[in-house]
Amino acid sequence: MTSFEYKKGKLTPVQTVTTLPSGYTGRMWCADIHVSPDGKFLYGSNRAQESLVIYSIAPKTGELTYVGNQDVLGKTPRNFMIDPTGKWVLVANQDTDNVVIFSRDTKTGKLTPTGKEIKVSMPVCLKVLE
């Protein structure tokens, strides 16, 4: 992922970071990216490696610091969403026909499997309807 600064109609690259854990040598195939509702963490999905990467965001500079990767407990995480409260992350795993539910620690950004999932055929998009 690359972050950019926008000034006077121009984009300037600021930082480039990997979405993959150290030592991973397989295919890179990202799908989705979200910032937590509090603006403190960035999450990105890795379809081929089957994880979500987690970065903290520096408040003043926007610099990303690696927190970790979370296994999505399924195959091909096509899409994911953070609920509006920031307490839950749902991951749509297209090739295992499930949506896996994680709790999110709002202080560390880390995810914990809840042991709950929703079985649905080939999920590709998650949205909150209000």
C-alpha positions as CSV (number, residue, x, y, z in Angstrom):
1,M,0.0,0.0,0.0
2,T,1.2,3.5,-0.7
3,S,0.0,6.6,1.1
4,F,0.0,10.0,-0.7
5,E,0.0,13.6,0.3
6,Y,-2.3,15.9,-1.7
7,K,-1.2,19.5,-2.0
8,K,-2.0,22.1,-4.6
9,G,-3.6,19.6,-7.0
10,K,-0.6,17.1,-6.8
11,L,-0.2,13.7,-5.2
12,T,3.2,13.0,-3.7
13,P,4.0,9.4,-2.4
14,V,4.7,9.5,1.3
15,Q,5.1,5.9,2.4
16,T,4.9,2.4,0.9
17,V,4.2,-0.6,3.1
18,T,3.6,-4.3,2.5
19,T,0.3,-6.0,3.4
20,L,2.0,-9.4,3.8
21,P,3.7,-10.9,6.9
22,S,7.5,-11.1,7.0
23,G,8.8,-14.1,5.2
24,Y,5.7,-14.7,3.0
25,T,6.8,-15.5,-0.6
26,G,3.5,-16.4,-2.3
27,R,1.3,-14.4,-4.5
28,M,0.2,-10.9,-3.5
29,W,-3.5,-10.2,-4.2
30,C,-5.1,-7.4,-2.2
31,A,-8.8,-6.7,-2.3
32,D,-10.1,-4.2,0.2
33,I,-8.9,-1.4,2.5
34,H,-10.6,0.4,5.4
35,V,-9.8,2.8,8.2
36,S,-11.3,2.2,11.6
37,P,-14.1,4.7,12.6
38,D,-11.8,6.4,15.1
39,G,-9.2,6.9,12.4
40,K,-6.5,5.2,14.4
41,F,-6.0,1.9,12.4
42,L,-5.9,0.9,8.7
43,Y,-6.9,-2.7,7.7
44,G,-6.3,-4.4,4.3
45,S,-7.3,-7.8,3.0
46,N,-4.9,-10.3,1.3
47,R,-6.9,-12.6,-0.9
48,A,-4.1,-15.0,-1.8
49,Q,-2.5,-15.1,1.7
50,E,-5.9,-15.1,3.5
51,S,-5.3,-12.5,6.1
52,L,-6.1,-8.9,7.1
53,V,-3.1,-6.7,7.7
54,I,-3.3,-4.1,10.5
55,Y,-1.5,-0.8,10.7
56,S,-1.7,1.9,13.3
57,I,-1.9,5.5,11.9
58,A,0.1,8.3,13.4
59,P,-2.3,11.1,14.2
60,K,-0.1,14.0,13.0
61,T,1.8,12.5,10.1
62,G,-0.4,9.6,8.9
63,E,2.6,7.3,9.0
64,L,1.7,3.7,9.2
65,T,3.2,1.3,11.8
66,Y,2.8,-2.5,11.4
67,V,0.6,-4.1,14.1
68,G,0.2,-7.6,12.6
69,N,-1.7,-9.9,10.2
70,Q,-4.9,-11.8,11.3
71,D,-5.8,-15.0,9.6
72,V,-9.4,-14.6,8.2
73,L,-10.4,-18.3,8.9
74,G,-11.5,-18.8,5.4
75,K,-10.4,-18.6,1.7
76,T,-10.3,-15.5,-0.5
77,P,-11.3,-12.6,1.7
78,R,-13.1,-10.6,-1.0
79,N,-14.5,-7.8,1.2
80,F,-14.7,-6.9,4.9
81,M,-16.3,-4.2,7.0
82,I,-15.8,-2.6,10.3
83,D,-19.1,-1.9,12.1
84,P,-19.9,1.8,12.9
85,T,-19.1,1.3,16.6
86,G,-15.6,-0.1,15.7
87,K,-16.1,-3.1,17.9
88,W,-16.6,-5.7,15.2
89,V,-15.0,-6.7,11.9
90,L,-16.9,-9.0,9.5
91,V,-14.9,-10.7,6.7
92,A,-16.6,-12.1,3.5
93,N,-14.6,-15.2,2.5
94,Q,-15.7,-15.9,-1.1
95,D,-14.3,-19.4,-1.6
96,T,-15.3,-20.9,1.8
97,D,-18.9,-19.5,1.7
98,N,-18.7,-17.8,5.0
99,V,-18.7,-14.4,6.8
100,V,-16.4,-14.6,9.8
101,I,-17.0,-12.3,12.8
102,F,-14.0,-10.8,14.8
103,S,-14.0,-8.6,17.8
104,R,-11.7,-5.6,17.5
105,D,-9.7,-4.1,20.3
106,T,-10.1,-0.4,19.9
107,K,-6.8,0.4,21.8
108,T,-4.5,-2.0,19.9
109,G,-6.4,-2.5,16.7
110,K,-5.9,-6.3,17.0
111,L,-8.7,-8.7,16.0
112,T,-9.9,-11.8,17.9
113,P,-12.0,-14.5,16.3
114,T,-15.4,-14.8,18.1
115,G,-16.0,-18.3,16.9
116,K,-19.1,-17.1,15.0
117,E,-19.7,-17.1,11.3
118,I,-22.5,-16.8,8.9
119,K,-22.8,-19.4,6.1
120,V,-23.6,-17.7,2.8
121,S,-22.8,-18.7,-0.8
122,M,-19.8,-16.8,-2.2
123,P,-20.0,-13.6,-0.3
124,V,-18.3,-10.7,-2.1
125,C,-19.6,-7.5,-0.4
126,L,-20.7,-6.4,3.1
127,K,-22.7,-3.2,3.9
128,V,-24.5,-1.8,6.9
129,L,-28.0,-0.7,6.2
130,E,-29.4,2.0,8.5
